[in-house]
Amino acid sequence: MNNIIKKPILTEKATLDSELNNRFAFVVDRNANKLEIKKEIERIYGVSVDSVRTMRYGGGKAKRKYTSKGIAEARIPLWKKAIVTVAEGETIDLYENI
């Protein structure tokens, strides 16, 4: 499976969580499981991963927009987020390629 890790999540909440609790958030492939995510993070960043938590977002009830041409409905796209806890004393530098 290629491209399991799509991109890191760089929000204020995720940054604070990485500074205080050594946890990093990533957008991952919807079909990836926790073991695949763990192996990919360890391979890309060279750190040891303690735990992985995953959440699925989107795809629920369609949103309705009332436009001049009528009612338009659109589903929210499906995506998956993984929060990775790294071993004590290790860190991931997400800003190195900017």
N, C-alpha and C positions, 0 to 999 in steps of 0.2 A: 504494500500500500504506500503510495507516494503522497507527499505533502500532508502529513497528519497535522502538523502545527502550521496554521495559516498566518497568524500574526499575534503579537503580544497586545494586551489591553493596557493602555497607558492613561488611565484616569486618575483623578486625585485619590479616590478610595483605594484603587489597586496599588498605587504608589505608596500610600501610607501603610497598607497591609504588608507590602514587601519590606518596608523599613522596620516596622515593629515586630512582625511575626514571621519573617522569612518566607512569605507566600507570594507566588507570582501567578498572574492570570493570563490565559491565552485563549484565543479563538481557535478551535480545533475542528477537524473533520467530523461530520455528524455520525459517521459509522465507526469511528475509532473507539476502542474500549480503553479502560484505565491502564492495562498492562502495555498496550502499544504506545500510549501517550507517555508513560514513564520511560520506556526504552528510548523513545525519540528525543525527549528532553535531555536524558543522560548522554545520548550520542552527540547532540548539537552543542550543548553548553558545557559538557564535561563535569557535571555535578552529580551527587548522589541524591536521589529523590526519596523522601520519607513516605509521602502519601499524595494521592491524587483524588480530587473531588470534581465531579462533573455535573453540569446543569444543562438542560435543553430549553431553548427559548423559541418563541414564535409559533406560527402555524395554527393558531387557535381560531377564534371567531374572526370572520372577515370584517374589515373596517368599511364603513360606508361614507362616501363623500357625496354631497349634494351639489352638483354642478349645473351650469346653464343648459347642458345637453342631457341632463337626467341624472340618475343615481349610478354611481360607479362603485363597485366593490372590489377590494383587493385584500388578499391574505398577507399576513406578515411572514416574511421568509423565515424558514427554519435555520437555526444555528446552534452550536454547542460551545459552552465555555468550560474550561478546565482550570481549577485552582490547584497549583502544584506547591507542596511544602518541601523545601530543600533542607538538607541536613544542617545542623547547627555549625556555624563558622564558615559556611559556603554561601555564595551569592551568585546571581545571574546579572550580568551587565547588559541591560536591554538597549542602552544608548550608544553602543560601540560602533554601529554601522550607520549612524546618522551623519 
